[in-house]
Amino acid sequence: MNFKMLAKIIHLIFLPCSEATLLMEKRNAENISLKENWKLNLHLKICKWCRAYKQKLEILDDILKRKLAQEEKTEINESEIQSFKEKVFKNLDI
């Protein structure tokens, strides 16, 4: 049995790409079982498309985490709000 045949068997029987991508998303959000993790890792070893998807998923996840961290650090205090209101009223001549 050659590698291509083994890869097709793994894709069709053990874990198709549609299920692999779902497991990658699930693994990012929560823990997956050892069996699911084993099947996913086996799939990723033979499927270049899912490996590429995994890399893009990691990049997007990193970007979202950094963006969320920035938003949590951005805090507007009451004096900044009052200053903004005063500037708006001054520009409106109220």
PDB file of N, CA, C and O in Angstrom:
ATOM      1  N   MET A   1       0.857  -1.185   0.000  1.00  0.00           N
ATOM      2  CA  MET A   1       0.000   0.000   0.000  1.00  0.00           C
ATOM      3  C   MET A   1       0.893   1.234   0.000  1.00  0.00           C
ATOM      4  O   MET A   1       1.750   1.381   0.871  1.00  0.00           O
ATOM      5  N   ASN A   2       0.697   2.115  -0.966  1.00  0.00           N
ATOM      6  CA  ASN A   2       1.519   3.320  -1.045  1.00  0.00           C
ATOM      7  C   ASN A   2       0.914   4.467  -0.226  1.00  0.00           C
ATOM      8  O   ASN A   2      -0.195   4.360   0.298  1.00  0.00           O
ATOM      9  N   PHE A   3       1.668   5.558  -0.132  1.00  0.00           N
ATOM     10  CA  PHE A   3       1.256   6.692   0.699  1.00  0.00           C
ATOM     11  C   PHE A   3      -0.037   7.334   0.212  1.00  0.00           C
ATOM     12  O   PHE A   3      -0.888   7.700   1.022  1.00  0.00           O
ATOM     13  N   LYS A   4      -0.194   7.474  -1.108  1.00  0.00           N
ATOM     14  CA  LYS A   4      -1.405   8.100  -1.648  1.00  0.00           C
ATOM     15  C   LYS A   4      -2.649   7.297  -1.303  1.00  0.00           C
ATOM     16  O   LYS A   4      -3.697   7.860  -0.987  1.00  0.00           O
ATOM     17  N   MET A   5      -2.524   5.985  -1.366  1.00  0.00           N
ATOM     18  CA  MET A   5      -3.653   5.119  -1.034  1.00  0.00           C
ATOM     19  C   MET A   5      -3.993   5.246   0.450  1.00  0.00           C
ATOM     20  O   MET A   5      -5.163   5.326   0.824  1.00  0.00           O
ATOM     21  N   LEU A   6      -2.962   5.263   1.285  1.00  0.00           N
ATOM     22  CA  LEU A   6      -3.167   5.417   2.724  1.00  0.00           C
ATOM     23  C   LEU A   6      -3.810   6.768   3.033  1.00  0.00           C
ATOM     24  O   LEU A   6      -4.704   6.852   3.876  1.00  0.00           O
ATOM     25  N   ALA A   7      -3.365   7.808   2.364  1.00  0.00           N
ATOM     26  CA  ALA A   7      -3.927   9.146   2.566  1.00  0.00           C
ATOM     27  C   ALA A   7      -5.402   9.179   2.205  1.00  0.00           C
ATOM     28  O   ALA A   7      -6.202   9.777   2.925  1.00  0.00           O
ATOM     29  N   LYS A   8      -5.769   8.550   1.108  1.00  0.00           N
ATOM     30  CA  LYS A   8      -7.180   8.507   0.706  1.00  0.00           C
ATOM     31  C   LYS A   8      -8.020   7.754   1.721  1.00  0.00           C
ATOM     32  O   LYS A   8      -9.135   8.171   2.034  1.00  0.00           O
ATOM     33  N   ILE A   9      -7.498   6.646   2.241  1.00  0.00           N
ATOM     34  CA  ILE A   9      -8.221   5.862   3.247  1.00  0.00           C
ATOM     35  C   ILE A   9      -8.433   6.702   4.501  1.00  0.00           C
ATOM     36  O   ILE A   9      -9.529   6.726   5.060  1.00  0.00           O
ATOM     37  N   ILE A  10      -7.388   7.387   4.939  1.00  0.00           N
ATOM     38  CA  ILE A  10      -7.508   8.236   6.131  1.00  0.00           C
ATOM     39  C   ILE A  10      -8.525   9.339   5.899  1.00  0.00           C
ATOM     40  O   ILE A  10      -9.338   9.632   6.776  1.00  0.00           O
ATOM     41  N   HIS A  11      -8.485   9.954   4.719  1.00  0.00           N
ATOM     42  CA  HIS A  11      -9.442  11.016   4.399  1.00  0.00           C
ATOM     43  C   HIS A  11     -10.878  10.503   4.414  1.00  0.00           C
ATOM     44  O   HIS A  11     -11.762  11.134   4.994  1.00  0.00           O
ATOM     45  N   LEU A  12     -11.100   9.381   3.788  1.00  0.00           N
ATOM     46  CA  LEU A  12     -12.471   8.895   3.616  1.00  0.00           C
ATOM     47  C   LEU A  12     -13.031   8.188   4.842  1.00  0.00           C
ATOM     48  O   LEU A  12     -14.197   8.375   5.189  1.00  0.00           O
ATOM     49  N   ILE A  13     -12.222   7.390   5.491  1.00  0.00           N
ATOM     50  CA  ILE A  13     -12.737   6.568   6.590  1.00  0.00           C
ATOM     51  C   ILE A  13     -12.546   7.226   7.949  1.00  0.00           C
ATOM     52  O   ILE A  13     -13.496   7.356   8.721  1.00  0.00           O
ATOM     53  N   PHE A  14     -11.333   7.634   8.235  1.00  0.00           N
ATOM     54  CA  PHE A  14     -11.043   8.123   9.575  1.00  0.00           C
ATOM     55  C   PHE A  14     -11.552   9.537   9.822  1.00  0.00           C
ATOM     56  O   PHE A  14     -12.239   9.794  10.811  1.00  0.00           O
ATOM     57  N   LEU A  15     -11.212  10.450   8.920  1.00  0.00           N
ATOM     58  CA  LEU A  15     -11.575  11.843   9.166  1.00  0.00           C
ATOM     59  C   LEU A  15     -11.561  12.634   7.861  1.00  0.00           C
ATOM     60  O   LEU A  15     -10.488  12.945   7.344  1.00  0.00           O
ATOM     61  N   PRO A  16     -12.728  12.963   7.323  1.00  0.00           N
ATOM     62  CA  PRO A  16     -12.757  13.792   6.112  1.00  0.00           C
ATOM     63  C   PRO A  16     -12.371  15.240   6.440  1.00  0.00           C
ATOM     64  O   PRO A  16     -12.415  15.656   7.598  1.00  0.00           O
ATOM     65  N   CYS A  17     -12.002  15.982   5.429  1.00  0.00           N
ATOM     66  CA  CYS A  17     -11.566  17.374   5.625  1.00  0.00           C
ATOM     67  C   CYS A  17     -12.635  18.227   6.311  1.00  0.00           C
ATOM     68  O   CYS A  17     -12.310  19.069   7.148  1.00  0.00           O
ATOM     69  N   SER A  18     -13.884  18.019   5.970  1.00  0.00           N
ATOM     70  CA  SER A  18     -14.952  18.818   6.583  1.00  0.00           C
ATOM     71  C   SER A  18     -14.992  18.619   8.092  1.00  0.00           C
ATOM     72  O   SER A  18     -15.235  19.566   8.841  1.00  0.00           O
ATOM     73  N   GLU A  19     -14.757  17.414   8.529  1.00  0.00           N
ATOM     74  CA  GLU A  19     -14.757  17.140   9.972  1.00  0.00           C
ATOM     75  C   GLU A  19     -13.453  17.630  10.609  1.00  0.00           C
ATOM     76  O   GLU A  19     -13.450  18.065  11.760  1.00  0.00           O
ATOM     77  N   ALA A  20     -12.358  17.559   9.868  1.00  0.00           N
ATOM     78  CA  ALA A  20     -11.066  18.024  10.386  1.00  0.00           C
ATOM     79  C   ALA A  20     -11.103  19.526  10.664  1.00  0.00           C
ATOM     80  O   ALA A  20     -10.622  19.980  11.703  1.00  0.00           O
ATOM     81  N   THR A  21     -11.670  20.293   9.739  1.00  0.00           N
ATOM     82  CA  THR A  21     -11.743  21.739   9.955  1.00  0.00           C
ATOM     83  C   THR A  21     -12.641  22.075  11.140  1.00  0.00           C
ATOM     84  O   THR A  21     -12.363  23.005  11.896  1.00  0.00           O
ATOM     85  N   LEU A  22     -13.708  21.318  11.293  1.00  0.00           N
ATOM     86  CA  LEU A  22     -14.590  21.511  12.441  1.00  0.00           C
ATOM     87  C   LEU A  22     -13.851  21.224  13.750  1.00  0.00           C
ATOM     88  O   LEU A  22     -13.999  21.961  14.724  1.00  0.00           O
ATOM     89  N   LEU A  23     -13.065  20.161  13.768  1.00  0.00           N
ATOM     90  CA  LEU A  23     -12.295  19.826  14.966  1.00  0.00           C
ATOM     91  C   LEU A  23     -11.234  20.876  15.274  1.00  0.00           C
ATOM     92  O   LEU A  23     -10.960  21.153  16.442  1.00  0.00           O
ATOM     93  N   MET A  24     -10.633  21.465  14.240  1.00  0.00           N
ATOM     94  CA  MET A  24      -9.662  22.534  14.479  1.00  0.00           C
ATOM     95  C   MET A  24     -10.324  23.725  15.152  1.00  0.00           C
ATOM     96  O   MET A  24      -9.778  24.303  16.092  1.00  0.00           O
ATOM     97  N   GLU A  25     -11.502  24.086  14.665  1.00  0.00           N
ATOM     98  CA  GLU A  25     -12.249  25.185  15.278  1.00  0.00           C
ATOM     99  C   GLU A  25     -12.632  24.848  16.716  1.00  0.00           C
ATOM    100  O   GLU A  25     -12.516  25.676  17.619  1.00  0.00           O
ATOM    101  N   LYS A  26     -13.086  23.629  16.903  1.00  0.00           N
ATOM    102  CA  LYS A  26     -13.493  23.181  18.237  1.00  0.00           C
ATOM    103  C   LYS A  26     -12.298  23.171  19.184  1.00  0.00           C
ATOM    104  O   LYS A  26     -12.427  23.552  20.347  1.00  0.00           O
ATOM    105  N   ARG A  27     -11.137  22.739  18.696  1.00  0.00           N
ATOM    106  CA  ARG A  27      -9.933  22.692  19.528  1.00  0.00           C
ATOM    107  C   ARG A  27      -9.506  24.092  19.942  1.00  0.00           C
ATOM    108  O   ARG A  27      -8.989  24.273  21.045  1.00  0.00           O
ATOM    109  N   ASN A  28      -9.711  25.083  19.086  1.00  0.00           N
ATOM    110  CA  ASN A  28      -9.395  26.462  19.460  1.00  0.00           C
ATOM    111  C   ASN A  28     -10.326  26.986  20.541  1.00  0.00           C
ATOM    112  O   ASN A  28      -9.913  27.767  21.398  1.00  0.00           O
ATOM    113  N   ALA A  29     -11.572  26.562  20.501  1.00  0.00           N
ATOM    114  CA  ALA A  29     -12.570  27.065  21.447  1.00  0.00           C
ATOM    115  C   ALA A  29     -12.574  26.303  22.774  1.00  0.00           C
ATOM    116  O   ALA A  29     -12.842  26.884  23.826  1.00  0.00           O
ATOM    117  N   GLU A  30     -12.284  25.030  22.724  1.00  0.00           N
ATOM    118  CA  GLU A  30     -12.351  24.188  23.926  1.00  0.00           C
ATOM    119  C   GLU A  30     -11.457  22.973  23.721  1.00  0.00           C
ATOM    120  O   GLU A  30     -10.820  22.821  22.678  1.00  0.00           O
ATOM    121  N   ASN A  31     -11.419  22.119  24.722  1.00  0.00           N
ATOM    122  CA  ASN A  31     -10.634  20.888  24.600  1.00  0.00           C
ATOM    123  C   ASN A  31     -11.404  19.848  23.807  1.00  0.00           C
ATOM    124  O   ASN A  31     -12.629  19.764  23.889  1.00  0.00           O
ATOM    125  N   ILE A  32     -10.669  19.058  23.039  1.00  0.00           N
ATOM    126  CA  ILE A  32     -11.283  17.944  22.330  1.00  0.00           C
ATOM    127  C   ILE A  32     -10.754  16.654  22.953  1.00  0.00           C
ATOM    128  O   ILE A  32      -9.733  16.661  23.641  1.00  0.00           O
ATOM    129  N   SER A  33     -11.445  15.568  22.710  1.00  0.00           N
ATOM    130  CA  SER A  33     -11.056  14.288  23.302  1.00  0.00           C
ATOM    131  C   SER A  33      -9.725  13.809  22.726  1.00  0.00           C
ATOM    132  O   SER A  33      -9.282  14.287  21.682  1.00  0.00           O
ATOM    133  N   LEU A  34      -9.103  12.877  23.406  1.00  0.00           N
ATOM    134  CA  LEU A  34      -7.841  12.319  22.931  1.00  0.00           C
ATOM    135  C   LEU A  34      -8.010  11.635  21.580  1.00  0.00           C
ATOM    136  O   LEU A  34      -7.141  11.726  20.712  1.00  0.00           O
ATOM    137  N   LYS A  35      -9.138  10.951  21.413  1.00  0.00           N
ATOM    138  CA  LYS A  35      -9.408  10.266  20.145  1.00  0.00           C
ATOM    139  C   LYS A  35      -9.544  11.273  19.007  1.00  0.00           C
ATOM    140  O   LYS A  35      -8.983  11.080  17.929  1.00  0.00           O
ATOM    141  N   GLU A  36     -10.296  12.354  19.253  1.00  0.00           N
ATOM    142  CA  GLU A  36     -10.465  13.394  18.234  1.00  0.00           C
ATOM    143  C   GLU A  36      -9.125  14.051  17.908  1.00  0.00           C
ATOM    144  O   GLU A  36      -8.817  14.315  16.745  1.00  0.00           O
ATOM    145  N   ASN A  37      -8.336  14.311  18.947  1.00  0.00           N
ATOM    146  CA  ASN A  37      -7.034  14.931  18.757  1.00  0.00           C
ATOM    147  C   ASN A  37      -6.115  14.022  17.937  1.00  0.00           C
ATOM    148  O   ASN A  37      -5.412  14.498  17.046  1.00  0.00           O
ATOM    149  N   TRP A  38      -6.116  12.734  18.226  1.00  0.00           N
ATOM    150  CA  TRP A  38      -5.300  11.769  17.502  1.00  0.00           C
ATOM    151  C   TRP A  38      -5.705  11.723  16.031  1.00  0.00           C
ATOM    152  O   TRP A  38      -4.856  11.760  15.140  1.00  0.00           O
ATOM    153  N   LYS A  39      -7.016  11.640  15.790  1.00  0.00           N
ATOM    154  CA  LYS A  39      -7.511  11.590  14.411  1.00  0.00           C
ATOM    155  C   LYS A  39      -7.154  12.872  13.653  1.00  0.00           C
ATOM    156  O   LYS A  39      -6.755  12.826  12.489  1.00  0.00           O
ATOM    157  N   LEU A  40      -7.302  14.006  14.323  1.00  0.00           N
ATOM    158  CA  LEU A  40      -6.985  15.284  13.689  1.00  0.00           C
ATOM    159  C   LEU A  40      -5.500  15.377  13.359  1.00  0.00           C
ATOM    160  O   LEU A  40      -5.136  15.776  12.253  1.00  0.00           O
ATOM    161  N   ASN A  41      -4.647  15.015  14.299  1.00  0.00           N
ATOM    162  CA  ASN A  41      -3.207  15.074  14.048  1.00  0.00           C
ATOM    163  C   ASN A  41      -2.800  14.143  12.915  1.00  0.00           C
ATOM    164  O   ASN A  41      -1.949  14.497  12.100  1.00  0.00           O
ATOM    165  N   LEU A  42      -3.392  12.966  12.855  1.00  0.00           N
ATOM    166  CA  LEU A  42      -3.117  12.034  11.763  1.00  0.00           C
ATOM    167  C   LEU A  42      -3.549  12.642  10.431  1.00  0.00           C
ATOM    168  O   LEU A  42      -2.827  12.561   9.437  1.00  0.00           O
ATOM    169  N   HIS A  43      -4.711  13.239  10.424  1.00  0.00           N
ATOM    170  CA  HIS A  43      -5.227  13.878   9.213  1.00  0.00           C
ATOM    171  C   HIS A  43      -4.296  15.011   8.760  1.00  0.00           C
ATOM    172  O   HIS A  43      -3.998  15.143   7.573  1.00  0.00           O
ATOM    173  N   LEU A  44      -3.845  15.822   9.716  1.00  0.00           N
ATOM    174  CA  LEU A  44      -2.994  16.966   9.376  1.00  0.00           C
ATOM    175  C   LEU A  44      -1.643  16.531   8.819  1.00  0.00           C
ATOM    176  O   LEU A  44      -1.029  17.262   8.041  1.00  0.00           O
ATOM    177  N   LYS A  45      -1.182  15.360   9.205  1.00  0.00           N
ATOM    178  CA  LYS A  45       0.099  14.867   8.683  1.00  0.00           C
ATOM    179  C   LYS A  45       0.025  14.551   7.189  1.00  0.00           C
ATOM    180  O   LYS A  45       1.033  14.629   6.487  1.00  0.00           O
ATOM    181  N   ILE A  46      -1.160  14.195   6.704  1.00  0.00           N
ATOM    182  CA  ILE A  46      -1.269  13.780   5.314  1.00  0.00           C
ATOM    183  C   ILE A  46      -2.009  14.778   4.418  1.00  0.00           C
ATOM    184  O   ILE A  46      -1.984  14.636   3.196  1.00  0.00           O
ATOM    185  N   CYS A  47      -2.663  15.778   5.001  1.00  0.00           N
ATOM    186  CA  CYS A  47      -3.488  16.688   4.194  1.00  0.00           C
ATOM    187  C   CYS A  47      -2.896  18.100   4.188  1.00  0.00           C
ATOM    188  O   CYS A  47      -2.973  18.823   5.182  1.00  0.00           O
ATOM    189  N   LYS A  48      -2.309  18.475   3.060  1.00  0.00           N
ATOM    190  CA  LYS A  48      -1.688  19.796   2.971  1.00  0.00           C
ATOM    191  C   LYS A  48      -2.721  20.923   3.008  1.00  0.00           C
ATOM    192  O   LYS A  48      -2.418  22.023   3.470  1.00  0.00           O
ATOM    193  N   TRP A  49      -3.925  20.662   2.532  1.00  0.00           N
ATOM    194  CA  TRP A  49      -4.971  21.691   2.529  1.00  0.00           C
ATOM    195  C   TRP A  49      -5.424  22.019   3.945  1.00  0.00           C
ATOM    196  O   TRP A  49      -5.635  23.183   4.286  1.00  0.00           O
ATOM    197  N   CYS A  50      -5.569  20.998   4.755  1.00  0.00           N
ATOM    198  CA  CYS A  50      -5.982  21.232   6.144  1.00  0.00           C
ATOM    199  C   CYS A  50      -4.852  21.844   6.966  1.00  0.00           C
ATOM    200  O   CYS A  50      -5.110  22.619   7.887  1.00  0.00           O
ATOM    201  N   ARG A  51      -3.603  21.506   6.646  1.00  0.00           N
ATOM    202  CA  ARG A  51      -2.471  22.158   7.321  1.00  0.00           C
ATOM    203  C   ARG A  51      -2.462  23.650   6.997  1.00  0.00           C
ATOM    204  O   ARG A  51      -2.204  24.474   7.874  1.00  0.00           O
ATOM    205  N   ALA A  52      -2.741  23.997   5.743  1.00  0.00           N
ATOM    206  CA  ALA A  52      -2.804  25.408   5.347  1.00  0.00           C
ATOM    207  C   ALA A  52      -3.954  26.111   6.072  1.00  0.00           C
ATOM    208  O   ALA A  52      -3.812  27.245   6.530  1.00  0.00           O
ATOM    209  N   TYR A  53      -5.093  25.422   6.169  1.00  0.00           N
ATOM    210  CA  TYR A  53      -6.241  25.983   6.884  1.00  0.00           C
ATOM    211  C   TYR A  53      -5.877  26.214   8.352  1.00  0.00           C
ATOM    212  O   TYR A  53      -6.238  27.240   8.929  1.00  0.00           O
ATOM    213  N   LYS A  54      -5.171  25.269   8.947  1.00  0.00           N
ATOM    214  CA  LYS A  54      -4.766  25.374  10.355  1.00  0.00           C
ATOM    215  C   LYS A  54      -3.864  26.586  10.564  1.00  0.00           C
ATOM    216  O   LYS A  54      -4.013  27.309  11.549  1.00  0.00           O
ATOM    217  N   GLN A  55      -2.931  26.811   9.643  1.00  0.00           N
ATOM    218  CA  GLN A  55      -2.044  27.970   9.760  1.00  0.00           C
ATOM    219  C   GLN A  55      -2.831  29.276   9.680  1.00  0.00           C
ATOM    220  O   GLN A  55      -2.576  30.205  10.447  1.00  0.00           O
ATOM    221  N   LYS A  56      -3.773  29.346   8.769  1.00  0.00           N
ATOM    222  CA  LYS A  56      -4.594  30.558   8.635  1.00  0.00           C
ATOM    223  C   LYS A  56      -5.474  30.754   9.864  1.00  0.00           C
ATOM    224  O   LYS A  56      -5.676  31.879  10.319  1.00  0.00           O
ATOM    225  N   LEU A  57      -5.989  29.665  10.389  1.00  0.00           N
ATOM    226  CA  LEU A  57      -6.814  29.725  11.588  1.00  0.00           C
ATOM    227  C   LEU A  57      -6.001  30.249  12.770  1.00  0.00           C
ATOM    228  O   LEU A  57      -6.503  31.048  13.561  1.00  0.00           O
ATOM    229  N   GLU A  58      -4.757  29.807  12.895  1.00  0.00           N
ATOM    230  CA  GLU A  58      -3.897  30.273  13.984  1.00  0.00           C
ATOM    231  C   GLU A  58      -3.586  31.759  13.844  1.00  0.00           C
ATOM    232  O   GLU A  58      -3.565  32.488  14.835  1.00  0.00           O
ATOM    233  N   ILE A  59      -3.344  32.207  12.614  1.00  0.00           N
ATOM    234  CA  ILE A  59      -3.064  33.627  12.372  1.00  0.00           C
ATOM    235  C   ILE A  59      -4.283  34.481  12.734  1.00  0.00           C
ATOM    236  O   ILE A  59      -4.156  35.494  13.423  1.00  0.00           O
ATOM    237  N   LEU A  60      -5.457  34.066  12.266  1.00  0.00           N
ATOM    238  CA  LEU A  60      -6.685  34.816  12.574  1.00  0.00           C
ATOM    239  C   LEU A  60      -6.972  34.830  14.070  1.00  0.00           C
ATOM    240  O   LEU A  60      -7.376  35.855  14.619  1.00  0.00           O
ATOM    241  N   ASP A  61      -6.766  33.701  14.722  1.00  0.00           N
ATOM    242  CA  ASP A  61      -6.998  33.602  16.160  1.00  0.00           C
ATOM    243  C   ASP A  61      -6.062  34.545  16.916  1.00  0.00           C
ATOM    244  O   ASP A  61      -6.477  35.208  17.866  1.00  0.00           O
ATOM    245  N   ASP A  62      -4.806  34.602  16.494  1.00  0.00           N
ATOM    246  CA  ASP A  62      -3.838  35.491  17.117  1.00  0.00           C
ATOM    247  C   ASP A  62      -4.229  36.958  16.934  1.00  0.00           C
ATOM    248  O   ASP A  62      -4.145  37.751  17.871  1.00  0.00           O
ATOM    249  N   ILE A  63      -4.656  37.310  15.727  1.00  0.00           N
ATOM    250  CA  ILE A  63      -5.090  38.686  15.448  1.00  0.00           C
ATOM    251  C   ILE A  63      -6.285  39.060  16.322  1.00  0.00           C
ATOM    252  O   ILE A  63      -6.323  40.145  16.902  1.00  0.00           O
ATOM    253  N   LEU A  64      -7.258  38.157  16.411  1.00  0.00           N
ATOM    254  CA  LEU A  64      -8.447  38.434  17.229  1.00  0.00           C
ATOM    255  C   LEU A  64      -8.108  38.566  18.709  1.00  0.00           C
ATOM    256  O   LEU A  64      -8.672  39.413  19.401  1.00  0.00           O
ATOM    257  N   LYS A  65      -7.193  37.734  19.197  1.00  0.00           N
ATOM    258  CA  LYS A  65      -6.794  37.822  20.609  1.00  0.00           C
ATOM    259  C   LYS A  65      -6.099  39.142  20.904  1.00  0.00           C
ATOM    260  O   LYS A  65      -6.352  39.768  21.934  1.00  0.00           O
ATOM    261  N   ARG A  66      -5.210  39.571  19.987  1.00  0.00           N
ATOM    262  CA  ARG A  66      -4.528  40.853  20.177  1.00  0.00           C
ATOM    263  C   ARG A  66      -5.515  42.011  20.133  1.00  0.00           C
ATOM    264  O   ARG A  66      -5.406  42.951  20.920  1.00  0.00           O
ATOM    265  N   LYS A  67      -6.475  41.950  19.220  1.00  0.00           N
ATOM    266  CA  LYS A  67      -7.482  43.010  19.101  1.00  0.00           C
ATOM    267  C   LYS A  67      -8.330  43.083  20.364  1.00  0.00           C
ATOM    268  O   LYS A  67      -8.624  44.172  20.857  1.00  0.00           O
ATOM    269  N   LEU A  68      -8.720  41.935  20.881  1.00  0.00           N
ATOM    270  CA  LEU A  68      -9.519  41.897  22.100  1.00  0.00           C
ATOM    271  C   LEU A  68      -8.728  42.450  23.279  1.00  0.00           C
ATOM    272  O   LEU A  68      -9.276  43.171  24.113  1.00  0.00           O
ATOM    273  N   ALA A  69      -7.441  42.115  23.351  1.00  0.00           N
ATOM    274  CA  ALA A  69      -6.597  42.627  24.434  1.00  0.00           C
ATOM    275  C   ALA A  69      -6.477  44.145  24.350  1.00  0.00           C
ATOM    276  O   ALA A  69      -6.478  44.820  25.380  1.00  0.00           O
ATOM    277  N   GLN A  70      -6.375  44.690  23.141  1.00  0.00           N
ATOM    278  CA  GLN A  70      -6.294  46.139  22.970  1.00  0.00           C
ATOM    279  C   GLN A  70      -7.587  46.806  23.421  1.00  0.00           C
ATOM    280  O   GLN A  70      -7.559  47.850  24.073  1.00  0.00           O
ATOM    281  N   GLU A  71      -8.717  46.202  23.073  1.00  0.00           N
ATOM    282  CA  GLU A  71     -10.001  46.786  23.444  1.00  0.00           C
ATOM    283  C   GLU A  71     -10.197  46.770  24.953  1.00  0.00           C
ATOM    284  O   GLU A  71     -10.794  47.692  25.510  1.00  0.00           O
ATOM    285  N   GLU A  72      -9.699  45.729  25.621  1.00  0.00           N
ATOM    286  CA  GLU A  72      -9.823  45.660  27.074  1.00  0.00           C
ATOM    287  C   GLU A  72      -8.968  46.724  27.750  1.00  0.00           C
ATOM    288  O   GLU A  72      -9.334  47.236  28.808  1.00  0.00           O
ATOM    289  N   LYS A  73      -7.820  47.063  27.140  1.00  0.00           N
ATOM    290  CA  LYS A  73      -6.937  48.075  27.709  1.00  0.00           C
ATOM    291  C   LYS A  73      -7.479  49.480  27.481  1.00  0.00           C
ATOM    292  O   LYS A  73      -7.181  50.392  28.252  1.00  0.00           O
ATOM    293  N   THR A  74      -8.265  49.659  26.440  1.00  0.00           N
ATOM    294  CA  THR A  74      -8.813  50.964  26.112  1.00  0.00           C
ATOM    295  C   THR A  74      -9.983  51.247  27.042  1.00  0.00           C
ATOM    296  O   THR A  74     -11.056  50.653  26.928  1.00  0.00           O
ATOM    297  N   GLU A  75      -9.747  52.158  27.951  1.00  0.00           N
ATOM    298  CA  GLU A  75     -10.774  52.503  28.923  1.00  0.00           C
ATOM    299  C   GLU A  75     -10.951  54.012  28.912  1.00  0.00           C
ATOM    300  O   GLU A  75      -9.975  54.756  29.016  1.00  0.00           O
ATOM    301  N   ILE A  76     -12.152  54.452  28.789  1.00  0.00           N
ATOM    302  CA  ILE A  76     -12.439  55.888  28.748  1.00  0.00           C
ATOM    303  C   ILE A  76     -12.938  56.297  30.126  1.00  0.00           C
ATOM    304  O   ILE A  76     -13.890  55.721  30.651  1.00  0.00           O
ATOM    305  N   ASN A  77     -12.288  57.289  30.697  1.00  0.00           N
ATOM    306  CA  ASN A  77     -12.734  57.741  32.013  1.00  0.00           C
ATOM    307  C   ASN A  77     -13.737  58.891  31.875  1.00  0.00           C
ATOM    308  O   ASN A  77     -13.938  59.433  30.788  1.00  0.00           O
ATOM    309  N   GLU A  78     -14.345  59.238  32.977  1.00  0.00           N
ATOM    310  CA  GLU A  78     -15.426  60.233  32.992  1.00  0.00           C
ATOM    311  C   GLU A  78     -14.932  61.617  32.561  1.00  0.00           C
ATOM    312  O   GLU A  78     -15.662  62.343  31.887  1.00  0.00           O
ATOM    313  N   SER A  79     -13.705  61.995  32.936  1.00  0.00           N
ATOM    314  CA  SER A  79     -13.201  63.329  32.567  1.00  0.00           C
ATOM    315  C   SER A  79     -12.998  63.448  31.050  1.00  0.00           C
ATOM    316  O   SER A  79     -13.193  64.524  30.485  1.00  0.00           O
ATOM    317  N   GLU A  80     -12.608  62.350  30.389  1.00  0.00           N
ATOM    318  CA  GLU A  80     -12.468  62.383  28.934  1.00  0.00           C
ATOM    319  C   GLU A  80     -13.823  62.554  28.260  1.00  0.00           C
ATOM    320  O   GLU A  80     -13.936  63.255  27.255  1.00  0.00           O
ATOM    321  N   ILE A  81     -14.839  61.922  28.807  1.00  0.00           N
ATOM    322  CA  ILE A  81     -16.191  62.051  28.262  1.00  0.00           C
ATOM    323  C   ILE A  81     -16.678  63.493  28.426  1.00  0.00           C
ATOM    324  O   ILE A  81     -17.237  64.077  27.498  1.00  0.00           O
ATOM    325  N   GLN A  82     -16.462  64.054  29.607  1.00  0.00           N
ATOM    326  CA  GLN A  82     -16.902  65.425  29.865  1.00  0.00           C
ATOM    327  C   GLN A  82     -16.162  66.401  28.960  1.00  0.00           C
ATOM    328  O   GLN A  82     -16.764  67.338  28.435  1.00  0.00           O
ATOM    329  N   SER A  83     -14.867  66.192  28.773  1.00  0.00           N
ATOM    330  CA  SER A  83     -14.074  67.055  27.895  1.00  0.00           C
ATOM    331  C   SER A  83     -14.577  66.981  26.456  1.00  0.00           C
ATOM    332  O   SER A  83     -14.656  67.998  25.767  1.00  0.00           O
ATOM    333  N   PHE A  84     -14.914  65.788  26.013  1.00  0.00           N
ATOM    334  CA  PHE A  84     -15.444  65.615  24.664  1.00  0.00           C
ATOM    335  C   PHE A  84     -16.777  66.349  24.510  1.00  0.00           C
ATOM    336  O   PHE A  84     -17.008  67.012  23.499  1.00  0.00           O
ATOM    337  N   LYS A  85     -17.652  66.232  25.512  1.00  0.00           N
ATOM    338  CA  LYS A  85     -18.943  66.919  25.460  1.00  0.00           C
ATOM    339  C   LYS A  85     -18.756  68.431  25.373  1.00  0.00           C
ATOM    340  O   LYS A  85     -19.446  69.108  24.611  1.00  0.00           O
ATOM    341  N   GLU A  86     -17.818  68.950  26.157  1.00  0.00           N
ATOM    342  CA  GLU A  86     -17.571  70.394  26.151  1.00  0.00           C
ATOM    343  C   GLU A  86     -17.086  70.860  24.781  1.00  0.00           C
ATOM    344  O   GLU A  86     -17.504  71.911  24.296  1.00  0.00           O
ATOM    345  N   LYS A  87     -16.209  70.084  24.163  1.00  0.00           N
ATOM    346  CA  LYS A  87     -15.716  70.440  22.836  1.00  0.00           C
ATOM    347  C   LYS A  87     -16.839  70.426  21.804  1.00  0.00           C
ATOM    348  O   LYS A  87     -16.903  71.299  20.939  1.00  0.00           O
ATOM    349  N   VAL A  88     -17.719  69.438  21.896  1.00  0.00           N
ATOM    350  CA  VAL A  88     -18.838  69.351  20.956  1.00  0.00           C
ATOM    351  C   VAL A  88     -19.759  70.544  21.143  1.00  0.00           C
ATOM    352  O   VAL A  88     -20.148  71.184  20.166  1.00  0.00           O
ATOM    353  N   PHE A  89     -20.117  70.855  22.396  1.00  0.00           N
ATOM    354  CA  PHE A  89     -20.991  71.996  22.657  1.00  0.00           C
ATOM    355  C   PHE A  89     -20.356  73.303  22.220  1.00  0.00           C
ATOM    356  O   PHE A  89     -21.047  74.183  21.708  1.00  0.00           O
ATOM    357  N   LYS A  90     -19.051  73.445  22.413  1.00  0.00           N
ATOM    358  CA  LYS A  90     -18.347  74.658  21.998  1.00  0.00           C
ATOM    359  C   LYS A  90     -18.403  74.800  20.473  1.00  0.00           C
ATOM    360  O   LYS A  90     -18.627  75.894  19.956  1.00  0.00           O
ATOM    361  N   ASN A  91     -18.202  73.705  19.769  1.00  0.00           N
ATOM    362  CA  ASN A  91     -18.239  73.746  18.289  1.00  0.00           C
ATOM    363  C   ASN A  91     -19.651  73.979  17.774  1.00  0.00           C
ATOM    364  O   ASN A  91     -19.832  74.518  16.682  1.00  0.00           O
ATOM    365  N   LEU A  92     -20.647  73.579  18.546  1.00  0.00           N
ATOM    366  CA  LEU A  92     -22.029  73.800  18.137  1.00  0.00           C
ATOM    367  C   LEU A  92     -22.565  75.158  18.564  1.00  0.00           C
ATOM    368  O   LEU A  92     -23.658  75.553  18.159  1.00  0.00           O
ATOM    369  N   ASP A  93     -21.791  75.879  19.389  1.00  0.00           N
ATOM    370  CA  ASP A  93     -22.197  77.178  19.919  1.00  0.00           C
ATOM    371  C   ASP A  93     -23.497  77.085  20.699  1.00  0.00           C
ATOM    372  O   ASP A  93     -24.421  77.871  20.487  1.00  0.00           O
ATOM    373  N   ILE A  94     -23.559  76.121  21.598  1.00  0.00           N
ATOM    374  CA  ILE A  94     -24.758  75.966  22.422  1.00  0.00           C
ATOM    375  C   ILE A  94     -24.531  76.598  23.763  1.00  0.00           C
ATOM    376  O   ILE A  94     -25.421  76.579  24.613  1.00  0.00           O
TER     377      ILE A  94
END
